[in-house]
Amino acid sequence: RDYCEEVDAMVALAEENKRNSSSSYEQRVLYGNSTGALTCVTYLKHGELASTIDGLALNGPFFDWHLAAYAEVLMNSSFLTDAYAKLAVGHGGKHVQSGAGLSPYSLKTWAQYYYDVSEESLGLRSVPCLNTTAEWAKAVTATQKALKSDGERRPFLIPIFVISSASDAWVSSDEVLATSDFLGPIRTEVQVPNAEHDVFMSTTKSKVDECKRHLMAWLNSYFSS
């Protein structure tokens, strides 16, 4: 829930910018990729301004760890994740997995926005790979479990768009779509073959365009006015 305050500030800023400009937009769609999707779902449950959100778009939501069965059991054990998190903090916040070097995925993101990613600029533009800590893993697992828990279920009565890659190496697309059933009844689910975890960062322009068409079709269906 730590991010709810930040999302509240973003929503309030969008409203302020609308008042101070000639913008005619009337609807707000919250968008999240990967663990950002978990943040969006948490915000809709607990955010102060959540009632002002008109739609939810999720790209490759991290609803599942996509691990071997024994590893899923370990990750879903509150006792084990809590114990390891405390142990890690006691040893200087030990990483479960440490990032190293440049992230090709991050560099590709930079390139999408036309930043220079040449060899000469890598010293300035480099972004390290993800450092995965026990506390982070514990928080993600708790949020995933809350989404599926009977006591936490509260369907959202707004249009919801969920897109995921059938070949996602990070999450199980089938599990993503099954978990999406808990989100709400006004739901559009799309499973795209041969796309990346972030479908809009797929390796070919044709695949990215295909994913954009799915998103635009949903937006036009519910928010064309």
C-alpha positions, 0 to 999 in steps of 0.5 A: 500500500506504500504506493497508494499515496504516490498514485493519489498524487498522480491522479490529483496532478492530472486533475489539476493539469486538466483544470489549468489547461484546455484539455477536454478529457473526462475519463481516467484509465490506470495502467500497470505492467508486471508488478505495477499491475499489482500496485494498480489493483492495490490502489483501486482497493485502498487509494483515497482517489480510487473512486475517480478511476474509470478503467484499468489496463494491465499488461503482463500482470505479475499475478503468479511467480511462474515457478516450479511447484516446490518453489511456489510452495516456498514463496507462498509460505508466509512463515518462510518468506517472513523468516527469510526477509528478517534474516536478510535484513539482519545481514544487510538486506541480502539479495535473493538475486543480484543484478549485474551489468547492463539490462538489455531490456532496460536499454531497449526501453531507453531506445524506444524514447530515442535516447542514445544507447551507443557504446560511448554513452553507456556509462551515462545511460546504463541501468543495472538489472533488477536486484531482488530482495527478500522483502520485495519478494515477500511484499509481492507474494502477500499482494498476490495472495490478497488478490485471490483471498476470499476476504480480500475480493472486491470486484471492480465495476469498471472496464478492465483490460488484461493483456499477456504473452502466451510465451511469457518467461516471467509469469504464466499467462494462463494463471494471469487470465485465471486470476483476472476473473477475480478483478471484475465482470467488465473484463477484456482478456487478450493472450498474445503469442510470441510476445515479451513480458511487456507486450509493448516491448516485443521484438518486432514492430508487427507484434507491438502494433498487434498489441496496440490494436488490442488496447486501442480497440478496448479503449474505443469500446468503452471510452470513445466519447 
